[in-house]
Amino acid sequence: MATTSETDLEGPALEAWRSYLQSHASILRVLDADLAAEHGLTTRDYEALLYLAQAPDRRLPMSVLAEQTMLTRSGITRLVDGLVASGLIERRACRSDARISYASLTDAGYQKLRKAGSSHVASIRRLFLCQYTREEVEQLADLLARLPGATGQGRCAVD
């Protein structure tokens, strides 16, 4: 039979979980608002552009982009449709396999990402990093790296 501590969240465990959920949602809302106001992008748009900018030849199969952004097939299709309409990415067919299509970053998309990068990183610093000392950030990075889906890889902007 399970004990109360195995079935309930209370005390510091509950506070940690609530703080994580609430701060994540709050920070993403502000990051979205900042990117939309300054650059006409959402954080999802920015994330997709960043993954493409960091990929070889600035392109990825749609399935890989969906996996990296943690979106469903329909979700990535909607995201890519909007970015294509904005001229920030292009769809490209695979020459050897008609089942595969690529999302490819355009020069305009790369320039948009570069412009948005500095303000986006400044927002991340203001909303997240400035709350902690350098040592606390290092400790937090180690702790959060243990969570499912955490890769600890990549950058938040392009040079």
C-alpha positions in Angstrom: 0.0 0.0 0.0 1.3 3.5 -0.9 2.1 5.9 1.8 0.9 9.5 1.8 4.3 10.8 0.7 4.1 8.6 -2.4 0.7 9.7 -3.4 0.5 13.4 -2.4 2.6 16.4 -3.2 3.0 18.7 -0.3 5.5 21.1 1.3 8.7 21.8 -0.6 7.9 19.2 -3.3 4.5 20.9 -4.1 6.1 24.4 -4.0 8.9 23.4 -6.3 6.4 21.8 -8.8 4.0 24.8 -8.7 6.8 27.3 -9.0 8.3 25.4 -12.0 4.9 25.3 -13.8 3.9 28.8 -13.0 7.2 30.4 -13.9 7.5 28.4 -17.1 4.1 29.6 -18.3 4.7 33.2 -17.2 8.2 33.4 -18.8 6.9 31.9 -22.1 4.0 34.5 -22.2 6.4 37.4 -21.7 9.0 35.9 -24.2 6.1 35.5 -26.8 4.9 39.1 -26.2 8.4 40.5 -26.5 9.2 38.6 -29.7 5.8 39.5 -31.2 6.0 43.2 -30.4 9.6 43.6 -31.5 9.9 41.1 -34.4 6.5 39.7 -35.3 7.5 36.2 -34.1 6.4 33.7 -31.5 8.8 31.7 -29.4 7.8 28.6 -31.5 8.6 30.6 -34.7 12.0 31.6 -33.2 12.7 28.1 -32.1 12.0 26.6 -35.5 14.1 29.2 -37.2 17.0 28.6 -34.8 16.9 24.8 -35.3 17.0 25.4 -39.1 19.9 28.0 -38.8 21.9 25.4 -36.8 21.3 22.6 -39.2 23.6 21.6 -42.1 22.6 23.6 -45.2 20.0 25.4 -43.0 17.4 22.7 -43.7 15.8 19.8 -41.9 13.3 17.2 -42.8 9.8 18.2 -41.5 9.7 15.1 -39.3 13.0 16.1 -37.6 11.8 19.7 -37.1 8.6 18.4 -35.6 10.6 16.2 -33.2 13.0 19.0 -32.2 10.2 21.5 -31.5 8.0 18.8 -29.9 5.1 19.5 -32.2 2.8 17.0 -33.9 2.7 16.6 -37.6 -0.3 18.9 -37.9 1.3 21.4 -35.5 4.6 21.6 -37.4 2.6 21.9 -40.7 0.7 24.9 -39.3 3.9 26.5 -38.0 5.8 26.0 -41.2 2.8 27.3 -43.3 3.0 30.6 -41.4 6.7 30.9 -41.7 6.5 30.1 -45.5 3.8 32.7 -45.9 6.1 35.2 -44.2 9.0 34.3 -46.5 11.2 33.1 -43.6 11.4 29.4 -44.7 10.7 27.4 -47.8 9.4 23.9 -48.3 11.6 21.7 -50.4 10.9 18.2 -51.8 13.4 15.4 -51.4 14.8 14.5 -54.8 15.2 10.8 -53.9 12.1 10.2 -51.7 8.8 11.8 -52.4 7.6 11.0 -48.9 10.2 13.4 -47.3 9.9 17.2 -47.4 12.3 19.7 -46.0 11.9 23.0 -44.3 14.7 25.3 -45.5 15.7 28.7 -43.9 15.7 31.6 -46.3 18.1 34.4 -46.2 15.3 36.6 -45.0 14.6 34.1 -42.2 18.2 34.0 -41.2 18.3 37.8 -41.0 15.1 37.9 -39.0 16.5 35.4 -36.6 19.8 37.4 -36.2 17.8 40.6 -35.4 15.5 38.8 -33.0 18.3 36.9 -31.3 19.9 39.7 -29.3 16.6 41.0 -27.9 15.4 37.4 -27.2 18.6 36.6 -25.2 18.2 39.9 -23.3 14.7 38.9 -22.4 15.9 35.5 -21.2 18.6 37.1 -19.1 16.0 39.6 -17.6 13.3 37.0 -16.9 15.4 34.0 -15.9 19.1 34.4 -15.5 19.1 37.6 -13.5 17.2 35.8 -10.7 20.3 33.7 -9.9 24.0 34.0 -9.2 26.4 32.4 -11.7 26.9 29.5 -9.3 23.1 29.0 -8.9 22.7 29.0 -12.7 25.4 26.3 -13.0 23.6 24.2 -10.3 20.2 24.8 -11.9 21.6 23.7 -15.2 22.9 20.4 -13.7 19.5 19.8 -11.9 17.3 20.6 -14.9 19.5 18.4 -17.2 18.1 15.4 -15.3 14.5 16.1 -16.5 13.0 14.1 -19.3 13.6 15.7 -22.7 16.4 18.0 -21.5 19.3 17.9 -23.9 21.5 20.8 -22.7 22.6 21.3 -26.3 22.4 24.2 -28.6 22.4 27.9 -28.4 19.6 30.6 -28.1 20.9 32.7 -30.9 23.0 32.7 -34.0 26.2 34.7 -34.3 
